[in-house]
């Protein structure tokens, strides 16, 4: 019932408030009057079947009297009910809001309670963690102290010295060994600068080197000699390491010192032993070369005499063997070349047939001496010329044949060669019927100084090289060597290396005038052979056996053209005589050619003294002829004369490296055309230089000199190129420059003439 009434009362109350009490009361009174008339009329009709106007008037009168009262009461009741309902609704709303607020407060309170519980639990956990961390820190501190004590004990007990200097250079830490070496306790060292503790000439100052002051960028390691009070010398390897903080700022220097006295003594002993070994090998080689020179010289003389074909082959084999042995001596003198596998490989064009015959003659002689049969078989063409290093290849083959003969008691030794012209490969195999090599030994057969279990010594044989060096030689020639063997059934060593078929070199007639040569050689046999070779070529030889005799001859002889100088003489060394020649004004231009068993060592000894060439002993005739042609052929003589004219420049006239390169690549005709073109352009260059010099036009003068410099360089006129470069780059003194240009023109024409002659004689 309450549900429908509430809206009606509210609606009626809203009408009252909206229309006002008076208007609504009048409207209600009017409605009541109309209702009374209608009701009274209806009742009259119902009762009397007509409208009884008296009833109507009575109903209107009653309504008029009691209607306002009822309306007032109704208004009062509706308004109070509406107010009551509004109060009730407002109270319900307030109660609902209050309940909602209370619920929010309760939820907030519960949340705060939970948060406080969590905070309390977190606090308890944090306290537990803090207690745990404090405990761990105490334990870590104890461990750190123990480790620091341990490290300190280790550092103090270390035989190496240690110290630390801050960024200012003060010593802030050190170990016991440092205290011992410095001769002071830590309390006397820490906090002081080295200069406050030691003088610059004290032994301790060598440990604290002043290299530390400026070394804030990188590490420094150096060997320091420390002299103790009793005179004993101790060597330390000092390592200085700069120390930086996390901001990469230099904050100090760590110094470490290790006692390397034993190592230093071992190095000194090793160096002494190495020098003694070098002296021994050099002396031995020098002594061995005396009979070797005799073999080379006499076999050469024998080859020049009338011999049968077989005798000529034997003599040629002797000559080749001696020459090869001489080259091997060069390797023995410098043993570190073998250790580094740095043997020289010199390729040349050789007759393949002659090479095979030399090897076969050698092998047949060896086999005959032991009663073995020698077999030779060749596949491929023989009448060809190959690009090889015959000396090194001969060394390898002779070593393999020597081993085959040595370890073969009966049977045969076979040499097989095959030339693959399509693949440019040369193959050799040396097979024997000897004792063979076990399979377990074959993997080590090429190791240095390896000795097989059967007693076979696979190291350096009588020829001076072993299988390991043979492998090094093959590798140096881009080849390979391998072995296949069966114990008791013989061995087969095979080598393979690349090669090329070449056209035989045309022997040119070398033109060289008769010379007066001073030969300084103390070994009579060597001197006899050298004199015979030189006199055979039409030269006059003056012989000096000692350095004193040589100097006396140099002072008295005026027509000397060449000095052949041996490096080892009984009274002085070759470098002393060469230095004397270069210091004497009248001898300074005299050509010097050194004779030495070890050319490389001789050149090192004379690196500060100008020499013109060096020849290895025993003297190779081809190299001798090439040297004489280079120094004394007509074109070379012409160049020497020009060098004398241009002595004030002390420069080489021609760039022989460029010229020889152009001659090999372009040919003589092209070079002649280039020189002819330069000769045609030269007057124009000189005239342009002269014009700009007269007008003192610096820029144009330098431009003309630049063009002349490029033209001279293109034809190998080195002195002209350098002089033009001087004109181009240096400030010109215009006073007298015209005379300089005239002289320059004359000398340039002389150089062009010498260049033409050099090209024609090349």
Secondary structure, 3 states (H helix, E strand, C coil): CHHHHHHHHHHHHHHHHHHCHHHHHHHHHHHHHHHHHHHHHHHHHHHHCCCCHHHHHHHHHHHHHHHHHHHHHHHHHHHHHHHHHHHHHHHHHHHHHHHHHHHHHHHHHHHHHHHHHHHHHHHHHHHHHHHHHHHHHHHHHHHHHHHHHHHHHHHHHCCCEEEEEECCCCEEEECHHHHHHHCCCHHHHCCCCHHHHCCCCCCHHHCCCHHHCCCCCCCEEEEEEEECCCCCEEEEEEEEEEEECCCCCEEEEEEEEEECHHHHHHHHHHHHHHHHHHHHHHHHHHHHHHHHHHHHHHHHHHHCCCCCHHHHHHHHHHHHHHHHHHHHHHHHHCCHHHHCCCCCCCCEEEEHHHHHHHHHHHHHHHHHHHCCEEEEEEECCCCCEEEECHHHHHHHHHHHHHHHHHCCCCCEEEEEEEEECCCCEEEEEEEECCCCCCHHHHCCCCCCCEECCCCCEECCCCCCCCHHHHHHHHHHCCCEEEEEECCCCCEEEEEEEECCEECCCCCCCCCCCCCEEEEECCCHHHHHHHHHHHHHCCCEEEEECCHHHHHHHHHHCCCCCEEEEECECCCCEHHHHHHHHHHCHHHCCCEEEEEECCHHHHHHHCCCCCCCEEEECCCCHHHHHHHHHHHHCHHHHHHHHHHHHCCCCCCCCCCHHHHHHHHHHHCHHHHHHHHHHHHHHHHHHHHHHHHHHHCCCHHHHHHHHHHHHHHHHHCCCHHHHHHHHHHHHCCCCCCCHHHHHHHHHHHHHHHHHHHHHHHHHC
